[in-house]
Amino acid sequence: MIFAQLVRRTGWPNRREAAIPRRASASNGDAPNEPSGSTRRITCLVSFVSPALYTWTWVCHWHSPATHPAKIHNQGQRKSHVQKCHRAQHARFRILKTVDITRNFWQDRPVFVTGATGLVGGWLTRRLVEAGADVVCLVRDWVPRRELVRSNLIDQVTVVRGDVRDRDVLERAIGEYETDTVIHLAAQAIVGVANCNPISTFETNIQGTWNLLEACRRSPGVRSIVVASSDKAYGDQEILPYNEDTALQGKHPYDVSKSCADLITHAYAKTYGLPVAVTRCGNFFGGGDLNWNRIVPGTIRSVLRGERPVIRSDGQFVRDYFYVEDGAAAYMLLAEQLYRRPELGGHAFNFSYESQITVLCLVKEILRAMQSSLEPEVRSEASNEIRRQFLSAERARAVLDWRPLFTLAEGLARTIPWYRELLT
Protein backbone atom coordinates (compact mmCIF):
# COMPACT_ATOMS: atom_id res chain seq x y z
CA MET A 1 0.00 0.00 0.00
CA ILE A 2 1.45 3.31 -1.06
CA PHE A 3 -0.10 6.68 -0.43
CA ALA A 4 0.99 10.27 -0.44
CA GLN A 5 -0.40 13.34 1.19
CA LEU A 6 0.63 16.81 0.16
CA VAL A 7 0.79 19.18 3.07
CA ARG A 8 1.33 22.88 2.51
CA ARG A 9 1.75 24.96 5.60
CA THR A 10 3.65 27.82 7.14
CA GLY A 11 6.26 26.63 9.61
CA TRP A 12 6.75 23.10 10.95
CA PRO A 13 6.86 22.96 14.74
CA ASN A 14 9.39 20.68 16.42
CA ARG A 15 11.27 19.91 13.22
CA ARG A 16 14.84 20.90 12.41
CA GLU A 17 14.52 21.22 8.65
CA ALA A 18 15.62 24.66 7.45
CA ALA A 19 12.83 26.97 6.37
CA ILE A 20 13.04 28.03 2.70
CA PRO A 21 12.56 31.79 2.08
CA ARG A 22 10.25 32.62 -0.79
CA ARG A 23 9.19 35.83 -2.36
CA ALA A 24 5.66 37.09 -2.53
CA SER A 25 4.33 37.60 -6.03
CA ALA A 26 1.10 37.08 -7.90
CA SER A 27 2.77 34.67 -10.30
CA ASN A 28 3.75 32.13 -7.69
CA GLY A 29 0.35 31.89 -6.07
CA ASP A 30 1.02 33.70 -2.80
CA ALA A 31 -1.95 34.99 -0.90
CA PRO A 32 -2.37 38.76 -1.33
CA ASN A 33 -1.80 39.42 2.38
CA GLU A 34 1.27 37.20 2.72
CA PRO A 35 4.29 39.34 3.66
CA SER A 36 7.39 39.33 1.50
CA GLY A 37 10.04 36.95 2.73
CA SER A 38 7.58 34.69 4.54
CA THR A 39 8.45 31.03 4.77
CA ARG A 40 6.50 28.08 3.53
CA ARG A 41 7.18 24.45 2.85
CA ILE A 42 5.71 21.98 0.47
CA THR A 43 6.11 18.64 2.17
CA CYS A 44 5.15 15.25 0.86
CA LEU A 45 4.60 12.43 3.32
CA VAL A 46 4.96 9.11 1.55
CA SER A 47 4.28 5.95 3.55
CA PHE A 48 4.50 2.33 2.55
CA VAL A 49 4.13 -0.95 4.33
CA SER A 50 6.79 -3.59 3.86
CA PRO A 51 6.01 -7.34 3.87
CA ALA A 52 7.27 -7.41 7.47
CA LEU A 53 4.45 -5.02 8.46
CA TYR A 54 6.80 -2.13 9.15
CA THR A 55 5.37 1.25 8.26
CA TRP A 56 7.94 3.78 7.09
CA THR A 57 7.33 7.47 6.51
CA TRP A 58 9.58 9.48 4.23
CA VAL A 59 9.69 13.26 4.38
CA CYS A 60 10.52 14.89 1.08
CA HIS A 61 11.04 18.61 0.45
CA TRP A 62 11.06 20.40 -2.88
CA HIS A 63 12.09 23.95 -3.73
CA SER A 64 9.52 26.00 -5.58
CA PRO A 65 11.05 27.75 -8.65
CA ALA A 66 11.17 31.04 -6.79
CA THR A 67 13.29 29.61 -4.01
CA HIS A 68 15.83 27.62 -6.01
CA PRO A 69 19.35 28.95 -5.34
CA ALA A 70 19.78 29.84 -8.99
CA LYS A 71 16.82 32.22 -8.71
CA ILE A 72 18.35 34.15 -5.79
CA HIS A 73 20.42 36.96 -7.24
CA ASN A 74 21.68 38.53 -4.00
CA GLN A 75 25.02 36.81 -3.30
CA GLY A 76 24.74 36.97 0.51
CA GLN A 77 21.17 35.69 0.46
CA ARG A 78 22.14 32.90 -1.92
CA LYS A 79 25.09 31.84 0.27
CA SER A 80 22.89 31.77 3.37
CA HIS A 81 20.24 29.81 1.50
CA VAL A 82 22.75 27.20 0.27
CA GLN A 83 24.15 26.78 3.78
CA LYS A 84 20.66 26.15 5.10
CA CYS A 85 20.08 23.60 2.37
CA HIS A 86 23.29 21.79 3.24
CA ARG A 87 22.39 21.71 6.92
CA ALA A 88 19.00 20.29 6.03
CA GLN A 89 20.38 17.76 3.54
CA HIS A 90 20.22 14.92 6.04
CA ALA A 91 16.50 15.56 6.44
CA ARG A 92 15.57 15.34 2.74
CA PHE A 93 14.66 11.69 2.99
CA ARG A 94 14.52 10.42 6.51
CA ILE A 95 12.49 7.81 8.30
CA LEU A 96 10.30 9.23 11.02
CA LYS A 97 9.38 7.18 14.08
CA THR A 98 5.97 7.96 15.50
CA VAL A 99 3.86 7.19 18.56
CA ASP A 100 0.69 7.09 16.47
CA ILE A 101 -1.12 3.81 16.03
CA THR A 102 0.48 1.67 13.31
CA ARG A 103 -2.70 0.25 11.93
CA ASN A 104 -1.01 -2.37 9.79
CA PHE A 105 0.71 -3.85 12.84
CA TRP A 106 -2.46 -4.11 14.92
CA GLN A 107 -4.86 -5.15 12.15
CA ASP A 108 -6.45 -8.49 13.16
CA ARG A 109 -3.82 -9.01 15.86
CA PRO A 110 -5.19 -11.12 18.76
CA VAL A 111 -4.68 -9.06 21.93
CA PHE A 112 -5.60 -10.05 25.47
CA VAL A 113 -6.28 -7.16 27.89
CA THR A 114 -6.76 -7.57 31.62
CA GLY A 115 -8.39 -4.77 33.57
CA ALA A 116 -10.31 -3.65 30.47
CA THR A 117 -13.11 -2.05 32.50
CA GLY A 118 -10.65 0.13 34.42
CA LEU A 119 -9.71 3.71 33.64
CA VAL A 120 -6.79 2.96 31.34
CA GLY A 121 -8.26 -0.32 30.11
CA GLY A 122 -11.31 1.31 28.57
CA TRP A 123 -9.28 3.84 26.57
CA LEU A 124 -6.69 1.24 25.59
CA THR A 125 -9.41 -1.09 24.32
CA ARG A 126 -10.89 1.76 22.28
CA ARG A 127 -7.55 2.48 20.62
CA LEU A 128 -6.95 -1.21 19.92
CA VAL A 129 -10.38 -1.63 18.34
CA GLU A 130 -9.87 1.51 16.24
CA ALA A 131 -6.54 0.06 15.09
CA GLY A 132 -8.29 -3.11 13.92
CA ALA A 133 -7.05 -5.49 16.64
CA ASP A 134 -8.99 -8.60 17.63
CA VAL A 135 -9.40 -7.79 21.34
CA VAL A 136 -10.23 -10.23 24.13
CA CYS A 137 -11.00 -8.56 27.48
CA LEU A 138 -10.89 -10.13 30.93
CA VAL A 139 -13.80 -8.67 32.91
CA ARG A 140 -14.42 -9.38 36.59
CA ASP A 141 -17.20 -6.95 37.55
CA TRP A 142 -19.96 -5.52 35.39
CA VAL A 143 -20.02 -1.74 35.95
CA PRO A 144 -22.52 -0.09 33.53
CA ARG A 145 -21.00 3.40 33.81
CA ARG A 146 -17.51 2.24 32.92
CA GLU A 147 -16.31 3.58 29.58
CA LEU A 148 -16.04 0.10 28.07
CA VAL A 149 -19.74 -0.58 28.74
CA ARG A 150 -21.18 2.93 28.54
CA SER A 151 -19.78 3.54 25.05
CA ASN A 152 -20.98 0.11 23.79
CA LEU A 153 -17.35 -0.68 23.04
CA ILE A 154 -17.87 -3.97 24.83
CA ASP A 155 -20.01 -5.12 21.89
CA GLN A 156 -16.92 -4.94 19.66
CA VAL A 157 -14.68 -7.21 21.74
CA THR A 158 -14.70 -10.75 23.10
CA VAL A 159 -15.38 -10.86 26.84
CA VAL A 160 -13.98 -13.50 29.18
CA ARG A 161 -15.54 -13.33 32.64
CA GLY A 162 -12.99 -14.06 35.33
CA ASP A 163 -10.40 -12.86 37.82
CA VAL A 164 -6.62 -12.55 37.48
CA ARG A 165 -6.32 -14.65 40.63
CA ASP A 166 -7.60 -17.63 38.61
CA ARG A 167 -4.67 -18.89 36.52
CA ASP A 168 -6.74 -21.53 34.75
CA VAL A 169 -9.05 -18.85 33.34
CA LEU A 170 -6.08 -16.83 32.13
CA GLU A 171 -4.38 -19.80 30.50
CA ARG A 172 -7.59 -20.92 28.81
CA ALA A 173 -8.32 -17.44 27.43
CA ILE A 174 -4.79 -16.87 26.13
CA GLY A 175 -4.62 -20.30 24.51
CA GLU A 176 -8.17 -20.56 23.19
CA TYR A 177 -8.08 -17.18 21.46
CA GLU A 178 -4.52 -17.74 20.12
CA THR A 179 -3.27 -14.60 21.80
CA ASP A 180 -0.23 -12.91 20.33
CA THR A 181 0.00 -9.79 22.52
CA VAL A 182 -0.91 -9.38 26.21
CA ILE A 183 -1.38 -6.10 28.08
CA HIS A 184 -1.82 -6.60 31.81
CA LEU A 185 -3.61 -3.71 33.54
CA ALA A 186 -5.77 -5.48 36.12
CA ALA A 187 -4.97 -4.27 39.63
CA GLN A 188 -6.42 -2.98 42.86
CA ALA A 189 -5.27 0.57 42.27
CA ILE A 190 -6.61 2.62 45.17
CA VAL A 191 -4.07 3.47 47.88
CA GLY A 192 -6.74 3.93 50.56
CA VAL A 193 -8.32 0.56 49.79
CA ALA A 194 -4.89 -1.08 49.91
CA ASN A 195 -4.27 0.37 53.37
CA CYS A 196 -7.60 -1.02 54.60
CA ASN A 197 -7.49 -4.34 52.73
CA PRO A 198 -3.85 -5.32 52.13
CA ILE A 199 -4.50 -9.05 51.56
CA SER A 200 -6.93 -8.58 48.68
CA THR A 201 -4.53 -5.99 47.21
CA PHE A 202 -1.60 -8.41 47.42
CA GLU A 203 -3.66 -11.23 45.91
CA THR A 204 -4.77 -9.12 42.95
CA ASN A 205 -1.60 -7.16 42.28
CA ILE A 206 1.07 -9.77 43.10
CA GLN A 207 -0.58 -13.16 42.66
CA GLY A 208 -2.53 -11.85 39.68
CA THR A 209 0.71 -10.82 38.00
CA TRP A 210 2.49 -14.14 38.50
CA ASN A 211 -0.64 -15.99 37.33
CA LEU A 212 -0.69 -13.92 34.15
CA LEU A 213 3.03 -14.38 33.48
CA GLU A 214 2.88 -18.12 34.15
CA ALA A 215 -0.07 -18.46 31.78
CA CYS A 216 1.96 -16.61 29.13
CA ARG A 217 5.02 -18.79 29.78
CA ARG A 218 2.88 -21.85 29.09
CA SER A 219 1.50 -20.30 25.88
CA PRO A 220 4.26 -20.29 23.23
CA GLY A 221 2.24 -18.17 20.81
CA VAL A 222 2.58 -15.06 22.99
CA ARG A 223 5.16 -12.70 21.47
CA SER A 224 4.75 -9.46 23.43
CA ILE A 225 3.65 -8.75 27.02
CA VAL A 226 3.32 -5.36 28.69
CA VAL A 227 2.83 -5.26 32.46
CA ALA A 228 1.56 -2.02 33.97
CA SER A 229 3.45 -1.12 37.11
CA SER A 230 3.44 2.33 38.75
CA ASP A 231 5.68 5.10 40.00
CA LYS A 232 4.63 3.87 43.47
CA ALA A 233 6.90 0.85 42.94
CA TYR A 234 9.90 3.11 43.57
CA GLY A 235 8.72 3.96 47.07
CA ASP A 236 10.00 7.01 48.92
CA GLN A 237 13.30 8.24 47.47
CA GLU A 238 15.60 11.13 48.33
CA ILE A 239 16.81 11.57 44.76
CA LEU A 240 14.19 12.67 42.23
CA PRO A 241 13.03 12.32 39.54
CA TYR A 242 12.78 8.54 39.49
CA ASN A 243 14.54 6.86 36.59
CA GLU A 244 14.30 3.20 35.68
CA ASP A 245 17.46 2.35 37.61
CA THR A 246 16.05 3.70 40.87
CA ALA A 247 15.64 0.92 43.44
CA LEU A 248 12.16 -0.52 43.94
CA GLN A 249 11.48 -0.08 47.64
CA GLY A 250 7.80 0.30 48.35
CA LYS A 251 6.96 0.42 52.06
CA HIS A 252 3.17 0.66 52.27
CA PRO A 253 0.70 -2.01 51.00
CA TYR A 254 -0.06 -0.58 47.56
CA ASP A 255 3.53 0.48 46.91
CA VAL A 256 4.86 -2.93 48.01
CA SER A 257 2.37 -4.73 45.78
CA LYS A 258 3.67 -2.83 42.74
CA SER A 259 7.33 -3.31 43.71
CA CYS A 260 6.75 -7.07 44.03
CA ALA A 261 4.84 -7.39 40.77
CA ASP A 262 7.57 -5.43 39.01
CA LEU A 263 10.33 -7.69 40.35
CA ILE A 264 8.38 -10.86 39.53
CA THR A 265 8.01 -9.62 35.96
CA HIS A 266 11.75 -9.02 35.77
CA ALA A 267 12.39 -12.55 37.05
CA TYR A 268 10.19 -14.11 34.34
CA ALA A 269 11.99 -12.09 31.66
CA LYS A 270 15.49 -12.97 32.85
CA THR A 271 14.91 -16.58 33.92
CA TYR A 272 12.55 -17.81 31.22
CA GLY A 273 13.20 -15.33 28.42
CA LEU A 274 9.59 -14.19 28.50
CA PRO A 275 9.05 -11.27 26.08
CA VAL A 276 7.77 -8.87 28.72
CA ALA A 277 8.40 -5.21 29.50
CA VAL A 278 7.12 -2.95 32.27
CA THR A 279 5.55 0.50 32.21
CA ARG A 280 5.77 2.85 35.18
CA CYS A 281 3.48 5.84 35.00
CA GLY A 282 2.27 8.43 37.47
CA ASN A 283 -1.30 9.15 38.53
CA PHE A 284 -3.65 8.57 35.62
CA PHE A 285 -6.61 10.86 35.06
CA GLY A 286 -9.26 11.11 32.38
CA GLY A 287 -12.86 10.38 31.55
CA GLY A 288 -14.04 7.02 32.83
CA ASP A 289 -12.50 7.16 36.29
CA LEU A 290 -15.33 6.41 38.73
CA ASN A 291 -13.16 6.30 41.83
CA TRP A 292 -14.50 9.51 43.30
CA ASN A 293 -11.93 9.70 46.07
CA ARG A 294 -9.29 10.39 43.42
CA ILE A 295 -8.52 14.05 43.11
CA VAL A 296 -9.50 14.73 39.48
CA PRO A 297 -12.91 13.01 39.25
CA GLY A 298 -13.74 13.96 42.85
CA THR A 299 -12.98 17.63 42.24
CA ILE A 300 -14.94 17.77 38.99
CA ARG A 301 -17.97 16.10 40.55
CA SER A 302 -17.88 18.48 43.52
CA VAL A 303 -17.78 21.52 41.26
CA LEU A 304 -20.66 20.22 39.13
CA ARG A 305 -22.66 19.80 42.35
CA GLY A 306 -21.69 23.23 43.63
CA GLU A 307 -19.76 21.73 46.54
CA ARG A 308 -16.27 22.55 47.78
CA PRO A 309 -13.75 19.98 46.49
CA VAL A 310 -12.06 17.97 49.21
CA ILE A 311 -8.29 17.44 49.47
CA ARG A 312 -7.51 14.58 51.87
CA SER A 313 -3.85 15.59 52.29
CA ASP A 314 -2.43 18.99 53.14
CA GLY A 315 -2.41 19.81 49.45
CA GLN A 316 1.38 19.93 49.19
CA PHE A 317 1.97 16.36 48.02
CA VAL A 318 3.77 16.47 44.66
CA ARG A 319 2.53 14.07 42.01
CA ASP A 320 3.10 13.19 38.37
CA TYR A 321 -0.29 13.30 36.61
CA PHE A 322 -0.66 11.57 33.25
CA TYR A 323 -3.64 11.74 30.88
CA VAL A 324 -5.20 8.36 30.18
CA GLU A 325 -5.16 8.57 26.37
CA ASP A 326 -1.41 9.18 26.49
CA GLY A 327 -1.11 6.13 28.72
CA ALA A 328 -3.08 3.95 26.31
CA ALA A 329 -0.94 5.11 23.38
CA ALA A 330 2.25 4.46 25.35
CA TYR A 331 1.21 0.88 26.16
CA MET A 332 0.53 0.19 22.51
CA LEU A 333 3.81 1.72 21.44
CA LEU A 334 5.77 -0.43 23.89
CA ALA A 335 3.90 -3.61 22.94
CA GLU A 336 4.61 -3.00 19.26
CA GLN A 337 8.27 -2.12 19.83
CA LEU A 338 8.75 -5.18 22.04
CA TYR A 339 7.31 -7.43 19.34
CA ARG A 340 9.78 -6.07 16.81
CA ARG A 341 12.72 -5.67 19.18
CA PRO A 342 12.91 -8.65 21.55
CA GLU A 343 15.96 -7.15 23.23
CA LEU A 344 13.58 -4.76 25.05
CA GLY A 345 12.33 -7.71 27.12
CA GLY A 346 13.06 -7.37 30.82
CA HIS A 347 13.27 -3.57 30.67
CA ALA A 348 11.06 -0.96 32.32
CA PHE A 349 10.00 2.39 30.89
CA ASN A 350 8.72 5.49 32.65
CA PHE A 351 6.09 7.55 30.84
CA SER A 352 5.50 11.04 32.12
CA TYR A 353 4.89 14.68 31.22
CA GLU A 354 7.86 15.36 33.52
CA SER A 355 5.95 18.15 35.22
CA GLN A 356 5.79 18.51 39.00
CA ILE A 357 2.54 19.75 40.46
CA THR A 358 1.09 19.77 43.95
CA VAL A 359 -2.37 18.42 44.62
CA LEU A 360 -3.56 21.90 45.61
CA CYS A 361 -2.27 23.42 42.36
CA LEU A 362 -3.99 20.72 40.33
CA VAL A 363 -7.31 21.37 42.08
CA LYS A 364 -6.97 25.11 41.42
CA GLU A 365 -6.23 24.35 37.77
CA ILE A 366 -9.45 22.34 37.52
CA LEU A 367 -11.41 25.09 39.26
CA ARG A 368 -10.00 27.64 36.82
CA ALA A 369 -10.81 25.44 33.81
CA MET A 370 -14.39 25.03 35.08
CA GLN A 371 -14.67 28.76 35.88
CA SER A 372 -15.54 28.03 39.48
CA SER A 373 -15.00 30.34 42.47
CA LEU A 374 -15.22 27.49 45.00
CA GLU A 375 -12.39 27.08 47.48
CA PRO A 376 -11.00 23.59 48.21
CA GLU A 377 -11.41 22.05 51.66
CA VAL A 378 -8.00 20.84 52.86
CA ARG A 379 -8.40 18.10 55.48
CA SER A 380 -4.81 16.88 56.03
CA GLU A 381 -6.04 13.32 56.68
CA ALA A 382 -3.84 11.32 54.29
CA SER A 383 -1.47 8.77 55.81
CA ASN A 384 0.94 6.10 54.53
CA GLU A 385 1.50 8.01 51.29
CA ILE A 386 4.68 9.32 49.68
CA ARG A 387 4.97 13.13 49.69
CA ARG A 388 6.99 13.72 46.51
CA GLN A 389 6.88 11.60 43.38
CA PHE A 390 7.74 12.41 39.79
CA LEU A 391 9.37 10.56 36.92
CA SER A 392 12.00 10.98 34.23
CA ALA A 393 10.86 9.72 30.81
CA GLU A 394 14.31 10.07 29.23
CA ARG A 395 14.63 6.34 28.48
CA ALA A 396 11.27 6.19 26.71
CA ARG A 397 12.22 9.20 24.60
CA ALA A 398 15.65 7.84 23.72
CA VAL A 399 14.86 4.14 23.19
CA LEU A 400 11.26 4.23 21.95
CA ASP A 401 11.28 7.76 20.51
CA TRP A 402 8.15 8.33 22.58
CA ARG A 403 6.48 11.73 22.73
CA PRO A 404 3.23 12.57 24.57
CA LEU A 405 0.19 13.33 22.47
CA PHE A 406 -1.24 15.82 24.97
CA THR A 407 -0.22 18.23 27.70
CA LEU A 408 -1.59 18.21 31.23
CA ALA A 409 -3.86 21.16 30.42
CA GLU A 410 -5.11 19.52 27.23
CA GLY A 411 -5.83 16.33 29.14
CA LEU A 412 -7.94 18.24 31.68
CA ALA A 413 -9.75 20.03 28.86
CA ARG A 414 -10.74 16.63 27.40
CA THR A 415 -11.63 15.15 30.79
CA ILE A 416 -14.04 17.75 32.17
CA PRO A 417 -16.66 17.41 29.34
CA TRP A 418 -16.78 13.63 29.90
CA TYR A 419 -17.93 14.13 33.49
CA ARG A 420 -20.32 16.94 32.53
CA GLU A 421 -22.07 14.55 30.16
CA LEU A 422 -22.12 11.76 32.75
CA LEU A 423 -23.33 13.79 35.71
CA THR A 424 -25.60 16.45 34.23
Helices and strands as residue ranges (DSSP letters): E 2-9, G 26-28, E 41-49, E 55-61, G 65-67, G 69-71, H 75-87, G 89-91, H 103-106, E 110-114, H 119-130, E 134-139, H 147-150, G 153-156, E 158-161, H 167-176, E 181-184, H 191-196, H 198-202, I 203-207, H 208-217, E 224-228, G 231-234, H 253-272, E 276-281, E 283-285, H 295-304, E 310-311, E 318-319, E 321-323, H 324-340, G 342-344, E 348-351, E 357-358, H 359-369, E 377-378, H 394-400, H 408-423
